[in-house]
Amino acid sequence: MDSNFEALGAALPRILDGVWITLQLTVGGALLAMLIAVTLGLLARQENILVRGFARAIIEFFRGTSLVVQLFWFFFVLPQLGVELDAMFVGILALGLNYGAYAAEVVRGSINSVPQGQWEATTALSMTSAQRMRRVIFPQAWALMIPSLSNLLIHLLKGTAIVSFITMADLTFRVDQLRIDTDTFFAYTVGLIIYFVLAYILTLVMNMLEVQAKHRLGRGESLREALSLRSPDTGVDAGEGARS
């Protein structure tokens, strides 16, 4: 057992490099996925059948095909067509397109879930379509979609493991290297723990975004209030109780 921890200590710099690559893929993929999700989610609601059909075709294609095959197509097929792409770019592109297609349905559904009265109020105020969406509808839809987007973000984090197939030394790749120097149980247990910690941190961040989004709509406490210490029995701020 001691030898396992010694090997872990020696491999720690490489593992941290793998964590950094995984985080880059996660953040880059998430940003691209959100951009695609909002764009396709809005286009899928348009009255123009061609625009709506185009958005639906893109969504269904990337939801209906394997993420691994998409990754391989971008990395191995495109070079045969004369298009060379960096491995990091390919990873972010594949993750963004795949999870963006799933998130587009979340965006569309959340916008459709905004009460009809809110839409009618924007019409009564003579708002343009852009003003209606930006100032009234999307802020409410954003609060509704965060829990589902949080789940997709965790899935995206775990999905980054496939980039080891295209020669990227991400966290999974480094854990597999650790297995050679230690043993299967020890190495993959370390991998499980690291992925769990990363996923938990992302969950906390998304929870804070949800609290803030609801507070802006007047539906809950502020982030500062949510993070403050409160007495479990009285609900009074612990700091105020100490001062009194």
C-alpha positions in Angstrom: 0.0 0.0 0.0 2.8 2.4 0.8 4.3 1.8 -2.6 1.0 2.8 -4.2 1.0 6.1 -2.4 4.6 6.7 -3.3 3.7 6.0 -7.0 0.7 8.4 -6.6 3.0 11.1 -5.2 5.4 10.7 -8.2 2.5 10.7 -10.7 0.7 13.7 -9.0 2.1 16.4 -11.4 1.0 14.4 -14.4 -2.4 13.8 -12.8 -2.8 17.5 -12.2 -2.0 18.1 -15.8 -4.7 15.7 -16.8 -7.2 17.4 -14.5 -6.3 20.7 -16.1 -7.0 19.3 -19.6 -10.3 17.8 -18.3 -11.3 21.2 -16.9 -10.4 23.0 -20.2 -12.6 20.5 -22.1 -15.4 20.9 -19.6 -15.5 24.6 -19.6 -14.9 25.0 -23.3 -17.4 22.4 -24.2 -20.0 23.9 -21.8 -19.6 27.4 -23.2 -20.0 26.1 -26.7 -22.9 23.9 -25.7 -24.7 26.8 -24.1 -24.2 29.0 -27.2 -25.5 26.2 -29.4 -28.4 25.4 -27.0 -29.7 29.0 -26.9 -29.4 29.5 -30.6 -31.1 26.2 -31.6 -33.6 26.5 -28.8 -34.8 29.9 -30.0 -34.7 28.8 -33.7 -36.8 25.7 -32.9 -39.6 28.0 -31.7 -39.7 30.1 -34.8 -42.9 30.2 -36.9 -40.9 29.9 -40.1 -41.0 26.2 -41.0 -37.7 26.2 -42.8 -35.9 27.8 -39.8 -37.6 25.6 -37.3 -36.9 22.5 -39.5 -33.2 23.4 -39.8 -32.9 23.7 -36.0 -34.8 20.4 -35.5 -32.6 18.6 -38.0 -29.4 19.8 -36.2 -30.7 18.9 -32.8 -31.9 15.4 -33.8 -28.7 14.6 -35.7 -26.4 15.3 -32.9 -28.7 13.8 -30.3 -29.2 10.7 -32.4 -25.5 9.9 -33.2 -22.8 8.7 -30.8 -20.5 11.2 -29.2 -17.6 8.8 -29.8 -18.3 8.5 -33.5 -18.7 12.3 -33.8 -15.3 12.7 -32.0 -13.7 10.2 -34.3 -15.2 11.8 -37.4 -13.8 15.2 -36.6 -10.4 13.9 -35.6 -9.8 11.1 -38.2 -12.1 11.8 -41.1 -11.7 15.5 -41.5 -7.9 15.3 -42.1 -8.7 13.0 -45.0 -10.8 15.9 -46.5 -7.9 18.3 -46.0 -9.0 19.8 -42.7 -6.6 19.4 -39.8 -7.9 20.3 -36.3 -6.1 20.5 -33.0 -7.1 17.7 -30.6 -8.3 20.1 -27.9 -10.4 22.0 -30.4 -11.9 18.7 -31.7 -12.8 17.6 -28.1 -14.5 20.9 -27.3 -16.3 20.9 -30.7 -17.6 17.4 -30.3 -18.7 17.9 -26.7 -20.3 21.3 -27.4 -22.3 20.0 -30.4 -23.5 16.8 -28.7 -24.5 18.3 -25.4 -25.6 21.5 -27.0 -28.2 19.5 -28.9 -29.5 18.1 -25.7 -29.4 21.4 -23.9 -31.3 23.0 -26.8 -34.4 21.0 -25.8 -34.0 22.2 -22.3 -33.9 25.8 -23.5 -36.9 25.4 -25.7 -38.9 23.6 -23.1 -38.1 26.2 -20.4 -39.0 29.1 -22.6 -42.3 27.4 -23.4 -42.9 26.9 -19.6 -42.9 30.6 -18.9 -46.6 31.5 -18.0 -48.7 32.8 -20.9 -49.5 35.9 -18.8 -45.9 37.0 -19.0 -46.0 36.8 -22.8 -49.3 38.8 -22.9 -47.8 41.4 -20.5 -44.9 42.0 -22.9 -47.3 42.5 -25.8 -49.3 45.0 -23.7 -46.1 46.9 -23.0 -45.4 47.0 -26.8 -42.0 45.3 -26.4 -40.1 44.1 -29.4 -39.4 40.4 -29.8 -35.8 41.0 -28.7 -36.8 43.1 -25.7 -39.5 40.6 -24.7 -37.0 37.7 -24.7 -34.1 39.5 -23.1 -35.9 41.4 -20.4 -38.8 39.2 -19.4 -39.0 35.7 -20.8 -35.4 34.5 -20.8 -34.6 35.5 -17.2 -37.6 33.4 -16.0 -36.7 30.5 -18.4 -33.1 30.7 -17.2 -34.2 30.0 -13.6 -36.2 27.0 -14.8 -33.5 25.5 -17.0 -30.6 25.6 -14.5 -31.3 22.2 -12.8 -31.5 20.4 -16.1 -28.4 22.2 -17.4 -26.6 21.2 -14.2 -27.2 17.6 -14.9 -26.0 17.9 -18.5 -22.8 19.7 -17.2 -22.0 16.8 -15.0 -22.6 14.4 -17.9 -20.3 16.6 -20.1 -17.5 16.4 -17.4 -17.7 12.7 -17.4 -17.9 12.6 -21.2 -14.5 14.3 -21.5 -13.0 10.9 -20.7 -13.4 9.9 -24.4 -10.7 12.3 -25.5 -8.1 9.8 -24.4 -9.1 8.0 -27.6 -7.6 10.8 -29.7 -4.2 10.9 -27.9 -5.1 13.6 -25.3 -3.6 13.0 -21.9 -6.7 13.9 -19.8 -7.5 12.7 -16.3 -8.7 9.3 -17.5 -5.5 8.8 -19.5 -3.3 9.7 -16.5 -5.3 7.4 -14.2 -4.7 4.6 -16.6 -1.0 5.3 -16.5 -1.1 5.3 -12.7 -2.7 1.8 -13.0 0.5 0.5 -14.6 2.6 1.8 -11.7 0.2 0.7 -8.9 -2.8 -1.6 -9.4 -6.3 -1.4 -10.9 -8.2 -1.0 -7.7 -6.0 1.8 -6.4 -5.7 3.8 -9.6 -9.3 3.8 -10.6 -10.4 4.5 -7.0 -8.2 7.7 -7.2 -9.9 8.5 -10.5 -13.4 8.1 -9.1 -12.6 10.4 -6.2 -11.1 13.1 -8.4 -14.1 13.0 -10.8 -16.5 13.1 -7.9 -14.8 16.2 -6.4 -14.9 18.0 -9.7 -18.5 17.1 -10.2 -19.4 18.3 -6.8 -17.7 21.6 -7.3 -19.6 22.1 -10.5 -22.8 21.2 -8.8 -22.2 23.8 -6.1 -21.5 26.5 -8.7 -24.7 25.6 -10.6 -26.7 25.7 -7.3 -25.4 29.2 -6.6 -26.4 30.3 -10.1 -29.9 28.9 -9.5 -30.2 30.7 -6.2 -29.1 34.0 -7.8 -31.4 33.6 -10.8 -34.4 33.0 -8.5 -33.5 35.9 -6.3 -33.5 38.3 -9.3 -37.0 37.2 -10.0 -38.0 37.8 -6.4 -38.6 34.1 -5.7 -36.0 33.4 -3.0 -33.2 34.6 -0.8 -30.0 36.2 -2.2 -26.8 34.2 -2.6 -25.3 36.1 0.3 -28.3 35.2 2.5 -28.1 31.6 1.4 -24.4 31.3 2.3 -24.8 33.1 5.6 -24.7 31.0 8.8 -28.1 30.5 10.4 -29.2 29.0 13.7 -30.8 25.6 13.0 -33.4 26.2 15.7 -34.5 29.8 15.3 -33.3 30.6 11.7 -31.6 33.7 13.1 -28.2 34.6 11.7 -25.6 33.1 13.9 -23.5 36.2 13.8 -26.5 38.3 15.1 -27.1 35.8 17.9 -23.5 36.1 19.0 -23.6 39.9 19.0 -26.8 40.0 21.0 
